[in-house]
């Protein structure tokens, strides 16, 4: 149930449910994500992808030196697709924390 005067949602489990999310978006109850939060989420996804690459290496029966060139290329793509976004997200967070020089 939506109470527009109080700007709140009562959907049982709350705004974390799918219905609560849809109702929150429709009523304008969910605020915009801050840039630092978006960069933090991107960094977490990148670290998760790198962890998945590590799991792939561990559960592979052969060592990395015995893999075919295509498998090594796939692993390097997986690692690059996690390291580059992580580095860029960290750089973005660094830029958000730096105060600009005052105009003279």
TIRO-2110 file (N, C-alpha, C; in Angstrom, 1 decimal):
// TIRO-2110
0.8, -1.2, 0.0, N, 1, A
0.0, 0.0, 0.0, CA, 1, A
0.9, 1.2, 0.0, C, 1, A
0.5, 2.2, -0.8, N, 2, A
1.3, 3.5, -0.9, CA, 2, A
0.5, 4.6, -0.2, C, 2, A
1.2, 5.3, 0.7, N, 3, A
0.7, 6.4, 1.4, CA, 3, A
1.4, 7.6, 0.8, C, 3, A
0.8, 8.4, -0.1, N, 4, A
1.5, 9.5, -0.8, CA, 4, A
1.7, 10.6, 0.1, C, 4, A
0.9, 10.8, 1.1, N, 5, A
1.1, 12.0, 2.0, CA, 5, A
2.3, 11.8, 2.8, C, 5, A
2.6, 10.6, 3.3, N, 6, A
3.7, 10.3, 4.1, CA, 6, A
4.9, 9.9, 3.3, C, 6, A
4.7, 9.6, 2.0, N, 7, A
5.8, 9.2, 1.1, CA, 7, A
6.5, 7.9, 1.6, C, 7, A
5.7, 6.9, 1.9, N, 8, A
6.2, 5.7, 2.4, CA, 8, A
5.5, 4.5, 1.7, C, 8, A
6.2, 3.3, 1.7, N, 9, A
5.6, 2.1, 1.1, CA, 9, A
5.5, 1.0, 2.1, C, 9, A
4.4, 0.3, 2.1, N, 10, A
4.2, -0.8, 3.0, CA, 10, A
3.9, -2.0, 2.1, C, 10, A
5.0, -2.8, 1.8, N, 11, A
4.8, -4.0, 0.9, CA, 11, A
5.3, -5.2, 1.6, C, 11, A
5.1, -5.3, 2.9, N, 12, A
5.4, -6.5, 3.6, CA, 12, A
6.9, -6.6, 4.0, C, 12, A
7.8, -7.1, 3.1, N, 13, A
9.2, -7.2, 3.4, CA, 13, A
9.9, -5.9, 3.2, C, 13, A
9.3, -4.8, 2.6, N, 14, A
9.9, -3.5, 2.5, CA, 14, A
10.4, -3.2, 1.1, C, 14, A
11.2, -2.2, 1.0, N, 15, A
11.6, -1.7, -0.3, CA, 15, A
12.7, -2.6, -0.9, C, 15, A
13.2, -3.6, -0.2, N, 16, A
14.1, -4.5, -0.8, CA, 16, A
13.4, -5.5, -1.8, C, 16, A
12.2, -5.7, -1.6, N, 17, A
11.5, -6.6, -2.5, CA, 17, A
11.3, -6.0, -3.9, C, 17, A
11.1, -6.8, -4.9, N, 18, A
10.9, -6.3, -6.3, CA, 18, A
9.8, -5.4, -6.4, C, 18, A
8.7, -5.7, -5.7, N, 19, A
7.5, -4.9, -5.8, CA, 19, A
7.8, -3.5, -5.1, C, 19, A
8.5, -3.6, -4.0, N, 20, A
8.9, -2.3, -3.3, CA, 20, A
9.8, -1.5, -4.2, C, 20, A
10.7, -2.1, -4.9, N, 21, A
11.5, -1.4, -5.8, CA, 21, A
10.8, -0.7, -6.9, C, 21, A
9.8, -1.4, -7.5, N, 22, A
9.0, -0.9, -8.6, CA, 22, A
8.2, 0.3, -8.1, C, 22, A
7.5, 0.1, -7.0, N, 23, A
6.7, 1.1, -6.4, CA, 23, A
7.5, 2.3, -6.0, C, 23, A
8.7, 2.1, -5.5, N, 24, A
9.6, 3.2, -5.1, CA, 24, A
10.0, 4.0, -6.3, C, 24, A
10.3, 3.3, -7.4, N, 25, A
10.7, 4.0, -8.6, CA, 25, A
9.5, 4.8, -9.2, C, 25, A
8.3, 4.2, -9.1, N, 26, A
7.1, 4.9, -9.7, CA, 26, A
6.8, 6.2, -8.9, C, 26, A
7.0, 6.1, -7.6, N, 27, A
6.5, 7.2, -6.7, CA, 27, A
7.7, 8.2, -6.5, C, 27, A
8.9, 7.9, -7.0, N, 28, A
10.0, 8.9, -6.8, CA, 28, A
10.6, 8.8, -5.4, C, 28, A
10.4, 7.6, -4.8, N, 29, A
10.9, 7.5, -3.4, CA, 29, A
12.4, 7.1, -3.3, C, 29, A
12.9, 6.6, -4.4, N, 30, A
14.3, 6.2, -4.4, CA, 30, A
15.1, 7.3, -5.0, C, 30, A
16.1, 7.7, -4.2, N, 31, A
17.0, 8.8, -4.6, CA, 31, A
18.0, 8.4, -5.6, C, 31, A
18.6, 9.3, -6.3, N, 32, A
19.6, 9.0, -7.2, CA, 32, A
20.9, 8.5, -6.5, C, 32, A
21.6, 7.6, -7.2, N, 33, A
22.8, 7.0, -6.6, CA, 33, A
23.9, 8.0, -6.7, C, 33, A
24.7, 8.2, -5.6, N, 34, A
25.8, 9.1, -5.6, CA, 34, A
27.0, 8.5, -6.4, C, 34, A
27.8, 9.3, -7.0, N, 35, A
28.9, 8.8, -7.8, CA, 35, A
29.9, 7.9, -7.0, C, 35, A
30.1, 8.2, -5.8, N, 36, A
31.0, 7.3, -5.0, CA, 36, A
30.4, 5.9, -4.8, C, 36, A
29.1, 5.9, -4.6, N, 37, A
28.4, 4.6, -4.5, CA, 37, A
28.5, 3.8, -5.8, C, 37, A
28.3, 4.4, -6.9, N, 38, A
28.4, 3.7, -8.2, CA, 38, A
29.8, 3.2, -8.4, C, 38, A
30.8, 4.0, -8.1, N, 39, A
32.2, 3.6, -8.3, CA, 39, A
32.5, 2.4, -7.3, C, 39, A
32.0, 2.5, -6.1, N, 40, A
32.2, 1.4, -5.2, CA, 40, A
31.6, 0.1, -5.7, C, 40, A
30.4, 0.2, -6.2, N, 41, A
29.7, -1.0, -6.8, CA, 41, A
30.5, -1.6, -8.0, C, 41, A
31.0, -0.7, -8.8, N, 42, A
31.8, -1.1, -9.9, CA, 42, A
33.1, -1.8, -9.5, C, 42, A
33.7, -1.3, -8.4, N, 43, A
34.9, -1.9, -7.9, CA, 43, A
34.6, -3.3, -7.3, C, 43, A
33.5, -3.4, -6.6, N, 44, A
33.1, -4.7, -6.0, CA, 44, A
32.9, -5.8, -7.1, C, 44, A
32.2, -5.3, -8.2, N, 45, A
32.0, -6.3, -9.3, CA, 45, A
33.3, -6.7, -9.9, C, 45, A
34.2, -5.8, -10.1, N, 46, A
35.5, -6.1, -10.7, CA, 46, A
36.3, -7.1, -9.8, C, 46, A
36.3, -6.9, -8.5, N, 47, A
36.9, -7.8, -7.6, CA, 47, A
36.3, -9.2, -7.6, C, 47, A
35.0, -9.2, -7.7, N, 48, A
34.3, -10.5, -7.9, CA, 48, A
34.7, -11.2, -9.1, C, 48, A
34.8, -10.5, -10.2, N, 49, A
35.2, -11.1, -11.5, CA, 49, A
36.6, -11.7, -11.4, C, 49, A
37.5, -10.9, -10.7, N, 50, A
38.9, -11.4, -10.5, CA, 50, A
38.9, -12.7, -9.6, C, 50, A
38.0, -12.7, -8.6, N, 51, A
37.9, -13.9, -7.8, CA, 51, A
37.4, -15.1, -8.6, C, 51, A
36.5, -14.8, -9.5, N, 52, A
36.0, -15.9, -10.3, CA, 52, A
37.1, -16.5, -11.2, C, 52, A
38.0, -15.6, -11.7, N, 53, A
39.1, -16.0, -12.5, CA, 53, A
40.0, -16.9, -11.7, C, 53, A
40.2, -16.6, -10.4, N, 54, A
41.0, -17.4, -9.5, CA, 54, A
40.4, -18.8, -9.3, C, 54, A
39.1, -18.8, -9.2, N, 55, A
38.4, -20.1, -9.0, CA, 55, A
38.6, -21.0, -10.2, C, 55, A
38.5, -20.3, -11.4, N, 56, A
38.7, -21.1, -12.7, CA, 56, A
40.1, -21.7, -12.7, C, 56, A
41.1, -21.0, -12.3, N, 57, A
42.4, -21.5, -12.3, CA, 57, A
42.6, -22.6, -11.3, C, 57, A
42.0, -22.5, -10.1, N, 58, A
42.2, -23.5, -9.1, CA, 58, A
41.5, -24.8, -9.5, C, 58, A
40.3, -24.8, -10.1, N, 59, A
39.6, -26.0, -10.4, CA, 59, A
40.0, -26.6, -11.7, C, 59, A
40.9, -26.0, -12.4, N, 60, A
41.3, -26.5, -13.7, CA, 60, A
42.3, -27.7, -13.4, C, 60, A
42.2, -28.8, -14.1, N, 61, A
43.0, -30.0, -13.8, CA, 61, A
44.5, -29.8, -14.1, C, 61, A
44.8, -29.0, -15.2, N, 62, A
46.1, -28.8, -15.6, CA, 62, A
46.7, -27.5, -15.0, C, 62, A
48.0, -27.3, -15.0, N, 63, A
48.6, -26.0, -14.6, CA, 63, A
48.4, -25.0, -15.7, C, 63, A
48.6, -23.8, -15.4, N, 64, A
48.4, -22.7, -16.4, CA, 64, A
49.4, -22.8, -17.6, C, 64, A
50.6, -23.4, -17.3, N, 65, A
51.6, -23.5, -18.3, CA, 65, A
51.2, -24.6, -19.3, C, 65, A
50.3, -25.5, -19.0, N, 66, A
49.9, -26.6, -19.9, CA, 66, A
48.6, -26.2, -20.7, C, 66, A
48.1, -25.1, -20.5, N, 67, A
46.8, -24.7, -21.1, CA, 67, A
47.1, -24.4, -22.6, C, 67, A
46.1, -24.4, -23.4, N, 68, A
46.2, -24.0, -24.8, CA, 68, A
46.3, -22.5, -24.8, C, 68, A
46.7, -22.0, -26.0, N, 69, A
46.9, -20.5, -26.1, CA, 69, A
45.5, -19.9, -26.0, C, 69, A
44.4, -20.5, -26.5, N, 70, A
43.1, -19.9, -26.4, CA, 70, A
42.6, -19.8, -25.0, C, 70, A
42.9, -20.9, -24.2, N, 71, A
42.5, -20.8, -22.7, CA, 71, A
43.3, -19.8, -22.0, C, 71, A
44.6, -19.6, -22.3, N, 72, A
45.4, -18.6, -21.6, CA, 72, A
44.9, -17.2, -22.0, C, 72, A
44.5, -17.1, -23.3, N, 73, A
43.9, -15.8, -23.7, CA, 73, A
42.6, -15.5, -23.0, C, 73, A
41.8, -16.5, -22.9, N, 74, A
40.5, -16.2, -22.2, CA, 74, A
40.7, -15.8, -20.7, C, 74, A
41.7, -16.5, -20.1, N, 75, A
42.0, -16.1, -18.7, CA, 75, A
42.6, -14.7, -18.6, C, 75, A
43.4, -14.3, -19.5, N, 76, A
43.9, -13.0, -19.5, CA, 76, A
42.8, -12.0, -19.8, C, 76, A
41.9, -12.3, -20.7, N, 77, A
40.8, -11.4, -20.9, CA, 77, A
39.9, -11.2, -19.6, C, 77, A
39.7, -12.3, -18.9, N, 78, A
38.9, -12.3, -17.7, CA, 78, A
39.6, -11.4, -16.6, C, 78, A
40.9, -11.6, -16.5, N, 79, A
41.7, -10.8, -15.6, CA, 79, A
41.8, -9.3, -16.0, C, 79, A
42.0, -9.0, -17.3, N, 80, A
42.0, -7.6, -17.7, CA, 80, A
40.6, -7.0, -17.5, C, 80, A
39.6, -7.7, -17.8, N, 81, A
38.2, -7.2, -17.6, CA, 81, A
37.8, -7.0, -16.2, C, 81, A
38.7, -7.4, -15.3, N, 82, A
38.4, -7.1, -13.9, CA, 82, A
39.4, -6.1, -13.3, C, 82, A
40.6, -6.1, -13.8, N, 83, A
41.7, -5.2, -13.3, CA, 83, A
41.5, -3.8, -13.8, C, 83, A
41.1, -3.7, -15.1, N, 84, A
40.9, -2.3, -15.7, CA, 84, A
39.8, -1.6, -15.0, C, 84, A
38.6, -2.2, -14.9, N, 85, A
37.5, -1.5, -14.2, CA, 85, A
37.8, -1.2, -12.7, C, 85, A
38.5, -2.1, -12.1, N, 86, A
38.9, -1.8, -10.7, CA, 86, A
39.8, -0.6, -10.6, C, 86, A
40.8, -0.6, -11.5, N, 87, A
41.7, 0.5, -11.4, CA, 87, A
41.0, 1.8, -11.8, C, 87, A
40.2, 1.8, -12.8, N, 88, A
39.5, 3.1, -13.1, CA, 88, A
38.5, 3.5, -12.0, C, 88, A
37.8, 2.6, -11.4, N, 89, A
36.9, 2.9, -10.3, CA, 89, A
37.7, 3.5, -9.1, C, 89, A
38.9, 2.9, -8.8, N, 90, A
39.7, 3.5, -7.7, CA, 90, A
40.2, 4.9, -8.1, C, 90, A
40.6, 5.1, -9.4, N, 91, A
41.0, 6.4, -9.8, CA, 91, A
39.9, 7.4, -9.7, C, 91, A
38.7, 7.0, -10.1, N, 92, A
37.5, 7.8, -9.9, CA, 92, A
37.2, 8.2, -8.5, C, 92, A
37.3, 7.3, -7.6, N, 93, A
37.1, 7.6, -6.2, CA, 93, A
38.2, 8.5, -5.7, C, 93, A
39.4, 8.4, -6.2, N, 94, A
40.5, 9.3, -5.8, CA, 94, A
40.2, 10.7, -6.3, C, 94, A
39.7, 10.8, -7.5, N, 95, A
39.3, 12.1, -8.1, CA, 95, A
38.2, 12.8, -7.3, C, 95, A
37.2, 11.9, -6.8, N, 96, A
36.1, 12.5, -6.0, CA, 96, A
36.6, 13.0, -4.7, C, 96, A
37.7, 12.4, -4.2, N, 97, A
38.1, 12.8, -2.8, CA, 97, A
39.0, 14.1, -2.9, C, 97, A
39.5, 14.5, -4.0, N, 98, A
40.5, 15.6, -4.2, CA, 98, A
39.7, 16.9, -4.3, C, 98, A
40.0, 17.8, -3.5, N, 99, A
39.4, 19.1, -3.6, CA, 99, A
40.0, 20.0, -4.7, C, 99, A
39.2, 20.6, -5.6, N, 100, A
39.8, 21.4, -6.6, CA, 100, A
40.5, 22.6, -6.1, C, 100, A
41.4, 23.1, -6.8, N, 101, A
42.2, 24.3, -6.4, CA, 101, A
41.2, 25.5, -6.5, C, 101, A
41.2, 26.4, -5.5, N, 102, A
40.3, 27.6, -5.6, CA, 102, A
40.7, 28.5, -6.8, C, 102, A
39.7, 29.1, -7.4, N, 103, A
40.0, 30.0, -8.5, CA, 103, A
40.5, 31.3, -7.9, C, 103, A
41.5, 31.9, -8.6, N, 104, A
42.0, 33.2, -8.1, CA, 104, A
41.4, 34.4, -8.8, C, 104, A
END
